[in-house]
Amino acid sequence: MDDEIDPEEVHELLEDGADVRVVDIRDEASFARGHIPDSENLPFHELSRRIDELDGADRVVTVCPKGQASVQAARLIGSYEGCADARVESMAGGLNEWADDYELVADEGDDETAADAPF
């Protein structure tokens, strides 16, 4: 793990279209209810067997609710040979801090109104 990054910096990276992979390590259901736009879900309990999905990434930011488990995830990713050249960071304060200033997006079809849609 290289360092921690604050939510404002992550937001700026995403707004600028930077080559960064934001990896949300929560379970699938939590991710579906709300996540950082353009982030991807790689649950912590699956990380060790799916870590090769991050091969060749230039920059990875891990996120979790409070910014604690994401530190462990960032360390694991940083130790992976396929990410040896990547900058790997954990988002300080986690999604709780992100939600203070920025919106989370939910997956379509996860809310009750989507189930009533005719298409």
N, C-alpha and C positions, 0 to 999 in steps of 0.2 A: 504494500500500500504506500502510495506516495504522500498523501496528505488528506486533510478534510477540506471540503469546499462548501461555502454557504449557499443557501437557496437562491439568493440574488445572482450569484455567479452562474449557477446552473441555468437559471431563467435566461440570463444574457446569452449563454452558449446556445441554448435552444432557439432563441429569437434570432440569433445571427446565423443559424444554420450550420453551426460547427459540427465537425465530425466527432460526435460524442454519443456513446451508447449509455442511456440511463437505464439501469437494471433495478427493478423493484423486486425485492426478495420476499415479499409477503405471499401468502397462499393465493390461489387463483380467484376465490370468491371475494377476498378483500380487494384484490387488484381490480376486479370487475366493477366493484362499487365505487371506486374512485382512485385515480392515479394521475401522475404528471403526464401532460400531453406528450406524445411521441416516445414514451417510455416503454420498456418491454418487461414482461413478467418472467422471472426465473426464480421460482421459490427456493428459499434457502435449503430446504430438505432435499431438493433435486440438484442443487448446484454442483456437487462433486461429480455427478454422472452426466451433467449437461454442460459442463464448463467449456467443452470444445466448441460450443456455439459462439463463443467469444473470440475464437482464433482470429488473429490478425487485426483486432480492434486497436485503434490508435489511442483512444481515451475511453475509460469506463468510469461511470459514477454510480455507486450503489446507493439505494435508498430503502428505508424501512420506516416504521412509525416514529421512532424517537431518535434515530441516528446512532443507535448502539450496536444492534445486530449487523447493521450495514458495514461497520468497521471490520467485523470478523469476516464478512463476505468479501470485502475489498482485500483483506490480507490473503484470503484463499485464492482469489482471482489473480492477485499480484504474484503469487508464488507459482502459478501455472505457466508452464513453458510456452504455451501458445500466446500468452499475453506478456511475455518477457519485455517487449519493447513498448508496451502500452503504459500510459499514465493512468493509474488506478486510484480513485478517490472515493471517500464516503461523504455523503451529504450531511453536514452537521445539523443537528436539530430535527432531522427527518421530515416526514410528511406533515407532522404537526406544525412545524415551523413554516414549511412551504405554504400550508393552507392559511396562515396568517396574512399573507400578501398576494397569493396567486390561487387560481382555481385548479381544482382537480376535475378530470373528466371521467365519466362512467361509460362503460361499454354499452352500446346500443342493445336493446333487448333485455337489459338487466333491470330496467325499472318496470313498474307495473303497467304504465301506460303503453309501453312498446308492445306488450302482449296483446293489447286490444287493437293494434293497428291492422288494417285490412291487407297490408302487403308485407 
